[in-house]
Amino acid sequence: SINEISNAVHQYGMTALAVEFTAMLSTTAQSITVVLRLLEIAKQLLCPPSDVRCSNSSSNTVERGDVLWNSLVQLLVKRMIDASKHVPPTDSEYVKACNFAITECDIATQSTLVTCLEGQLKLASLNNILLQITDTPQSKHLVDSLKQACISQCLSSKPQSSVDWLGVLRWVIPGGHAELMAAIVPKLIQLSASPELFRLLFVDSLVCAELQRLASPISQHLRSIVKARIAAITANGISPPVFSWCMPDQTFHIPEVAAFLHGPQQEMTYHGVNDLKHARNWANKHFLYNGTGAYVTATPGGRGQSAYVTLTKNKSHHTRKVQMCVANLEELRKLRTILESSLSVVDNDSLCPVASSNFTSSTAARNSFTVPGIRKHEDDLEATKEVTKKTKVIDLTNDDEE
């Protein structure tokens, strides 16, 4: 069909036929792969080896005056804009479209494609596409635009997953994009209270290797994030928690039950049910199938209008706090090791906000470097682990509350 249309356009000047043909394709060519295949065929017909193409050296674009070719390029753009209405493209198809735009389209068309990607894709897909496109002088405009799109999503109010943040660093670090790293550091510092994010970042081989490149600007930005994470952990306290039945972090829509969860009582009886069936449904709904049920057992009782639900706290909430304390102490040990490895090039006063007053530049001080709240509690770590073991044993004993 492309061959026939091409002959009609070039031999008989039927340029309108090319537009009509492309309009027909817009309803039949449902995927980006099909449109790219049509463009490949059209290129072979319209640009034989002897054909000389006009290249604009200043913008690295290829100009084509052929009506059929231009119509097919516009169809590709339209298919990407309307991607949600047709067959959803895969990341691989988007990569092919971007590579085509780099070699065959002008800057304006490339910018339009990037705008489509930014509006339709999540950060994970943008990262994946970016990692598959070779960064060359010819691809600079499109690649730089994609990078800015990724950074814009990072800085938006929409939360990003830990894996997506790591995906951004996996192209920021190898590319040496210190200016982009500087742009996202404030956002990462805001997220310093997120253990999932930072425990993922600081075990990644690429991030750890960059931290050892002490003179690298990106490494300095990463160390500032390490300091923020240390400050976030120590601000919440890292001493082993004292046992209490109080659960201030739990919420409940009934004030009476909420007061019980926040208070020191281990057991209460709730009478706000109509009969035993209602009591069972209420207990299942609010405790059996709810996160609070991990810490409270709801037992229906009574009959008729005398039905009730007995709420009994267990020690799982305290056990969870102990486990979090152990995890925080372990993380602080690792973070301290990261900072100690960079002492030789990091300014003493900026090493760690919570440690600068206790730090000197002498070799002896470096050998005994301490971030307050870490070594001070190292002995507590073993004690905390022992508490965890004891707690597990106590949970098996119904009449022992200590």
DRENRORO-482246 format. One record per residue (C-alpha): residue in one letter; x, y, z; residue number from 1. Coordinates in steps of 0.5 Angstrom, whole numbers. Layout:
DRENRORO-482246
<site A, <X, Y, Z>, NUM>
...
END
This chain:
DRENRORO-482246
<site S, <0, 0, 0>, 1>
<site I, <6, 5, 2>, 2>
<site N, <9, 3, -5>, 3>
<site E, <2, 5, -9>, 4>
<site I, <1, 11, -5>, 5>
<site S, <8, 13, -6>, 6>
<site N, <8, 12, -14>, 7>
<site A, <1, 16, -14>, 8>
<site V, <4, 22, -10>, 9>
<site H, <11, 22, -14>, 10>
<site Q, <9, 21, -21>, 11>
<site Y, <2, 24, -21>, 12>
<site G, <2, 29, -16>, 13>
<site M, <-3, 26, -11>, 14>
<site T, <-1, 29, -5>, 15>
<site A, <-8, 29, -2>, 16>
<site L, <-8, 22, -2>, 17>
<site A, <-2, 21, 2>, 18>
<site V, <-6, 25, 8>, 19>
<site E, <-12, 21, 7>, 20>
<site F, <-8, 14, 7>, 21>
<site T, <-5, 16, 14>, 22>
<site A, <-12, 18, 16>, 23>
<site M, <-14, 11, 15>, 24>
<site L, <-8, 8, 18>, 25>
<site S, <-10, 12, 24>, 26>
<site T, <-16, 7, 25>, 27>
<site T, <-12, 1, 23>, 28>
<site A, <-5, 2, 26>, 29>
<site Q, <-6, 1, 33>, 30>
<site S, <1, 0, 36>, 31>
<site I, <7, 4, 36>, 32>
<site T, <11, -2, 33>, 33>
<site V, <6, -2, 27>, 34>
<site V, <7, 6, 26>, 35>
<site L, <15, 5, 26>, 36>
<site R, <15, -1, 22>, 37>
<site L, <11, 3, 16>, 38>
<site L, <16, 9, 17>, 39>
<site E, <22, 4, 16>, 40>
<site I, <18, 2, 10>, 41>
<site A, <17, 9, 7>, 42>
<site K, <24, 11, 9>, 43>
<site Q, <27, 5, 4>, 44>
<site L, <22, 7, -1>, 45>
<site L, <23, 15, -1>, 46>
<site C, <30, 15, 1>, 47>
<site P, <34, 10, -4>, 48>
<site P, <42, 10, -3>, 49>
<site S, <43, 15, -8>, 50>
<site D, <38, 20, -5>, 51>
<site V, <41, 26, -2>, 52>
<site R, <38, 28, 5>, 53>
<site C, <38, 35, 7>, 54>
<site S, <41, 36, 14>, 55>
<site N, <41, 41, 19>, 56>
<site S, <48, 41, 22>, 57>
<site S, <46, 46, 27>, 58>
<site S, <41, 42, 30>, 59>
<site N, <42, 35, 28>, 60>
<site T, <36, 34, 25>, 61>
<site V, <34, 31, 18>, 62>
<site E, <29, 35, 14>, 63>
<site R, <24, 31, 9>, 64>
<site G, <19, 35, 4>, 65>
<site D, <16, 29, 3>, 66>
<site V, <8, 29, 4>, 67>
<site L, <7, 21, 6>, 68>
<site W, <13, 21, 10>, 69>
<site N, <11, 27, 14>, 70>
<site S, <4, 25, 15>, 71>
<site L, <7, 18, 18>, 72>
<site V, <11, 22, 23>, 73>
<site Q, <5, 26, 25>, 74>
<site L, <1, 19, 26>, 75>
<site L, <7, 17, 30>, 76>
<site V, <6, 23, 35>, 77>
<site K, <-1, 22, 35>, 78>
<site R, <-1, 15, 37>, 79>
<site M, <4, 17, 43>, 80>
<site I, <-1, 22, 45>, 81>
<site D, <-7, 18, 45>, 82>
<site A, <-3, 12, 47>, 83>
<site S, <-8, 11, 53>, 84>
<site K, <-14, 10, 48>, 85>
<site H, <-11, 4, 44>, 86>
<site V, <-6, -1, 45>, 87>
<site P, <-2, 1, 51>, 88>
<site P, <6, 1, 49>, 89>
<site T, <11, -2, 53>, 90>
<site D, <17, 1, 55>, 91>
<site S, <21, -2, 49>, 92>
<site E, <16, 1, 44>, 93>
<site Y, <17, 8, 47>, 94>
<site V, <25, 7, 47>, 95>
<site K, <24, 5, 39>, 96>
<site A, <20, 11, 38>, 97>
<site C, <25, 16, 42>, 98>
<site N, <31, 13, 38>, 99>
<site F, <27, 14, 32>, 100>
<site A, <26, 21, 34>, 101>
<site I, <33, 22, 35>, 102>
<site T, <35, 20, 28>, 103>
<site E, <30, 22, 24>, 104>
<site C, <26, 28, 27>, 105>
<site D, <27, 35, 29>, 106>
<site I, <28, 38, 36>, 107>
<site A, <20, 40, 36>, 108>
<site T, <18, 33, 35>, 109>
<site Q, <23, 31, 40>, 110>
<site S, <20, 36, 45>, 111>
<site T, <13, 33, 43>, 112>
<site L, <15, 26, 44>, 113>
<site V, <18, 28, 51>, 114>
<site T, <12, 32, 53>, 115>
<site C, <8, 26, 52>, 116>
<site L, <12, 21, 56>, 117>
<site E, <12, 26, 62>, 118>
<site G, <5, 26, 62>, 119>
<site Q, <3, 19, 61>, 120>
<site L, <9, 15, 65>, 121>
<site K, <11, 14, 72>, 122>
<site L, <18, 15, 74>, 123>
<site A, <20, 8, 74>, 124>
<site S, <18, 8, 66>, 125>
<site L, <22, 14, 65>, 126>
<site N, <28, 11, 69>, 127>
<site N, <28, 5, 65>, 128>
<site I, <27, 9, 58>, 129>
<site L, <33, 13, 60>, 130>
<site L, <37, 8, 62>, 131>
<site Q, <36, 4, 55>, 132>
<site I, <38, 10, 50>, 133>
<site T, <45, 12, 49>, 134>
<site D, <47, 19, 51>, 135>
<site T, <51, 21, 45>, 136>
<site P, <51, 29, 42>, 137>
<site Q, <45, 27, 37>, 138>
<site S, <41, 25, 43>, 139>
<site K, <43, 30, 47>, 140>
<site H, <36, 34, 47>, 141>
<site L, <32, 29, 48>, 142>
<site V, <36, 25, 53>, 143>
<site D, <37, 32, 57>, 144>
<site S, <29, 33, 56>, 145>
<site L, <28, 26, 59>, 146>
<site K, <32, 27, 65>, 147>
<site Q, <29, 34, 67>, 148>
<site A, <22, 30, 66>, 149>
<site C, <25, 25, 71>, 150>
<site I, <27, 30, 76>, 151>
<site S, <21, 34, 76>, 152>
<site Q, <17, 28, 78>, 153>
<site C, <22, 27, 84>, 154>
<site L, <21, 34, 86>, 155>
<site S, <13, 34, 85>, 156>
<site S, <8, 32, 91>, 157>
<site K, <7, 26, 89>, 158>
<site P, <10, 20, 93>, 159>
<site Q, <15, 16, 89>, 160>
<site S, <17, 9, 91>, 161>
<site S, <24, 7, 94>, 162>
<site V, <26, 3, 88>, 163>
<site D, <24, 9, 83>, 164>
<site W, <29, 14, 87>, 165>
<site L, <34, 9, 87>, 166>
<site G, <33, 8, 79>, 167>
<site V, <34, 16, 79>, 168>
<site L, <41, 15, 82>, 169>
<site R, <43, 10, 77>, 170>
<site W, <43, 14, 72>, 171>
<site V, <45, 21, 75>, 172>
<site I, <51, 18, 78>, 173>
<site P, <54, 14, 72>, 174>
<site G, <53, 21, 68>, 175>
<site G, <56, 25, 73>, 176>
<site H, <50, 30, 74>, 177>
<site A, <52, 34, 80>, 178>
<site E, <47, 39, 78>, 179>
<site L, <41, 34, 78>, 180>
<site M, <44, 31, 84>, 181>
<site A, <44, 38, 88>, 182>
<site A, <37, 39, 86>, 183>
<site I, <34, 33, 89>, 184>
<site V, <38, 32, 95>, 185>
<site P, <33, 37, 99>, 186>
<site K, <28, 32, 97>, 187>
<site L, <32, 26, 100>, 188>
<site I, <33, 30, 106>, 189>
<site Q, <26, 31, 107>, 190>
<site L, <25, 24, 106>, 191>
<site S, <30, 22, 111>, 192>
<site A, <25, 19, 116>, 193>
<site S, <24, 13, 111>, 194>
<site P, <28, 7, 113>, 195>
<site E, <26, 3, 107>, 196>
<site L, <29, 8, 102>, 197>
<site F, <35, 9, 106>, 198>
<site R, <36, 2, 107>, 199>
<site L, <36, 1, 100>, 200>
<site L, <40, 6, 98>, 201>
<site F, <46, 5, 102>, 202>
<site V, <47, -2, 100>, 203>
<site D, <46, -1, 93>, 204>
<site S, <53, -3, 90>, 205>
<site L, <53, 4, 85>, 206>
<site V, <52, 8, 91>, 207>
<site C, <57, 5, 96>, 208>
<site A, <62, 6, 90>, 209>
<site E, <60, 13, 89>, 210>
<site L, <61, 14, 97>, 211>
<site Q, <68, 12, 96>, 212>
<site R, <70, 17, 91>, 213>
<site L, <71, 22, 96>, 214>
<site A, <73, 28, 92>, 215>
<site S, <66, 27, 87>, 216>
<site P, <61, 33, 88>, 217>
<site I, <56, 27, 88>, 218>
<site S, <59, 23, 93>, 219>
<site Q, <59, 30, 98>, 220>
<site H, <51, 30, 96>, 221>
<site L, <51, 23, 98>, 222>
<site R, <54, 24, 105>, 223>
<site S, <50, 30, 106>, 224>
<site I, <44, 25, 106>, 225>
<site V, <48, 20, 110>, 226>
<site K, <48, 26, 116>, 227>
<site A, <41, 27, 115>, 228>
<site R, <39, 20, 116>, 229>
<site I, <43, 20, 122>, 230>
<site A, <40, 26, 125>, 231>
<site A, <33, 23, 123>, 232>
<site I, <34, 16, 127>, 233>
<site T, <38, 20, 133>, 234>
<site A, <32, 25, 134>, 235>
<site N, <27, 19, 135>, 236>
<site G, <31, 16, 140>, 237>
<site I, <35, 10, 140>, 238>
<site S, <35, 7, 147>, 239>
<site P, <31, 0, 148>, 240>
<site P, <24, 2, 149>, 241>
<site V, <21, 1, 156>, 242>
<site F, <15, -4, 156>, 243>
<site S, <8, -1, 157>, 244>
<site W, <1, -2, 155>, 245>
<site C, <0, 4, 151>, 246>
<site M, <0, 5, 144>, 247>
<site P, <0, 12, 142>, 248>
<site D, <1, 11, 135>, 249>
<site Q, <-6, 7, 134>, 250>
<site T, <-12, 10, 132>, 251>
<site F, <-19, 8, 132>, 252>
<site H, <-26, 12, 130>, 253>
<site I, <-29, 10, 137>, 254>
<site P, <-27, 15, 143>, 255>
<site E, <-28, 10, 148>, 256>
<site V, <-23, 5, 144>, 257>
<site A, <-18, 10, 142>, 258>
<site A, <-17, 12, 149>, 259>
<site F, <-16, 5, 151>, 260>
<site L, <-11, 4, 146>, 261>
<site H, <-7, 10, 148>, 262>
<site G, <-8, 8, 155>, 263>
<site P, <-4, 4, 160>, 264>
<site Q, <-10, -1, 161>, 265>
<site Q, <-9, -8, 158>, 266>
<site E, <-16, -10, 158>, 267>
<site M, <-23, -7, 157>, 268>
<site T, <-30, -9, 155>, 269>
<site Y, <-34, -6, 150>, 270>
<site H, <-42, -6, 150>, 271>
<site G, <-43, -2, 144>, 272>
<site V, <-46, -8, 140>, 273>
<site N, <-54, -10, 140>, 274>
<site D, <-53, -18, 140>, 275>
<site L, <-48, -23, 140>, 276>
<site K, <-48, -23, 132>, 277>
<site H, <-47, -16, 132>, 278>
<site A, <-41, -17, 137>, 279>
<site R, <-38, -22, 133>, 280>
<site N, <-38, -18, 126>, 281>
<site W, <-36, -12, 130>, 282>
<site A, <-30, -16, 133>, 283>
<site N, <-28, -19, 126>, 284>
<site K, <-29, -12, 122>, 285>
<site H, <-25, -8, 127>, 286>
<site F, <-19, -13, 129>, 287>
<site L, <-19, -19, 126>, 288>
<site Y, <-19, -16, 119>, 289>
<site N, <-15, -9, 121>, 290>
<site G, <-8, -8, 123>, 291>
<site T, <-10, -6, 130>, 292>
<site G, <-12, -14, 131>, 293>
<site A, <-4, -15, 131>, 294>
<site Y, <-4, -12, 138>, 295>
<site V, <-11, -13, 141>, 296>
<site T, <-15, -19, 141>, 297>
<site A, <-23, -18, 141>, 298>
<site T, <-27, -24, 144>, 299>
<site P, <-34, -23, 143>, 300>
<site G, <-39, -25, 149>, 301>
<site G, <-45, -25, 152>, 302>
<site R, <-52, -26, 149>, 303>
<site G, <-58, -21, 147>, 304>
<site Q, <-57, -14, 149>, 305>
<site S, <-52, -16, 154>, 306>
<site A, <-47, -18, 149>, 307>
<site Y, <-40, -15, 149>, 308>
<site V, <-33, -15, 146>, 309>
<site T, <-27, -16, 151>, 310>
<site L, <-21, -13, 148>, 311>
<site T, <-14, -15, 151>, 312>
<site K, <-8, -12, 149>, 313>
<site N, <-2, -17, 147>, 314>
<site K, <6, -15, 147>, 315>
<site S, <7, -15, 140>, 316>
<site H, <7, -8, 140>, 317>
<site H, <12, -7, 145>, 318>
<site T, <16, -13, 141>, 319>
<site R, <15, -9, 134>, 320>
<site K, <18, -3, 138>, 321>
<site V, <24, -7, 140>, 322>
<site Q, <26, -10, 133>, 323>
<site M, <25, -3, 130>, 324>
<site C, <30, 0, 136>, 325>
<site V, <35, -6, 134>, 326>
<site A, <34, -5, 126>, 327>
<site N, <36, 3, 128>, 328>
<site L, <42, 1, 132>, 329>
<site E, <45, -3, 126>, 330>
<site E, <43, 2, 121>, 331>
<site L, <47, 7, 125>, 332>
<site R, <53, 3, 125>, 333>
<site K, <53, 2, 118>, 334>
<site L, <52, 10, 117>, 335>
<site R, <58, 11, 122>, 336>
<site T, <62, 7, 118>, 337>
<site I, <61, 10, 111>, 338>
<site L, <62, 17, 115>, 339>
<site E, <69, 14, 118>, 340>
<site S, <71, 12, 111>, 341>
<site S, <71, 19, 108>, 342>
<site L, <74, 23, 114>, 343>
<site S, <80, 25, 110>, 344>
<site V, <77, 29, 106>, 345>
<site V, <71, 32, 109>, 346>
<site D, <71, 38, 113>, 347>
<site N, <71, 36, 121>, 348>
<site D, <65, 41, 123>, 349>
<site S, <61, 39, 117>, 350>
<site L, <62, 32, 118>, 351>
<site C, <55, 31, 122>, 352>
<site P, <51, 36, 125>, 353>
<site V, <50, 32, 132>, 354>
<site A, <58, 30, 132>, 355>
<site S, <62, 37, 131>, 356>
<site S, <62, 39, 138>, 357>
<site N, <66, 32, 140>, 358>
<site F, <70, 32, 134>, 359>
<site T, <78, 34, 133>, 360>
<site S, <82, 33, 127>, 361>
<site S, <88, 29, 130>, 362>
<site T, <89, 22, 128>, 363>
<site A, <87, 20, 135>, 364>
<site A, <80, 23, 135>, 365>
<site R, <79, 20, 128>, 366>
<site N, <81, 13, 131>, 367>
<site S, <76, 14, 136>, 368>
<site F, <71, 18, 132>, 369>
<site T, <64, 17, 135>, 370>
<site V, <57, 20, 133>, 371>
<site P, <53, 21, 139>, 372>
<site G, <48, 16, 140>, 373>
<site I, <51, 10, 136>, 374>
<site R, <57, 8, 140>, 375>
<site K, <54, 10, 147>, 376>
<site H, <49, 5, 145>, 377>
<site E, <53, -1, 142>, 378>
<site D, <52, -4, 149>, 379>
<site D, <45, -3, 149>, 380>
<site L, <44, -7, 142>, 381>
<site E, <46, -14, 145>, 382>
<site A, <41, -12, 151>, 383>
<site T, <36, -10, 146>, 384>
<site K, <36, -17, 142>, 385>
<site E, <36, -20, 149>, 386>
<site V, <30, -17, 151>, 387>
<site T, <27, -19, 144>, 388>
<site K, <28, -26, 146>, 389>
<site K, <25, -25, 153>, 390>
<site T, <19, -22, 150>, 391>
<site K, <18, -28, 145>, 392>
<site V, <18, -33, 151>, 393>
<site I, <13, -28, 155>, 394>
<site D, <8, -28, 150>, 395>
<site L, <7, -36, 151>, 396>
<site T, <6, -35, 158>, 397>
<site N, <-1, -32, 159>, 398>
<site D, <-1, -30, 167>, 399>
<site D, <6, -27, 167>, 400>
<site E, <6, -19, 165>, 401>
<site E, <13, -17, 167>, 402>
END
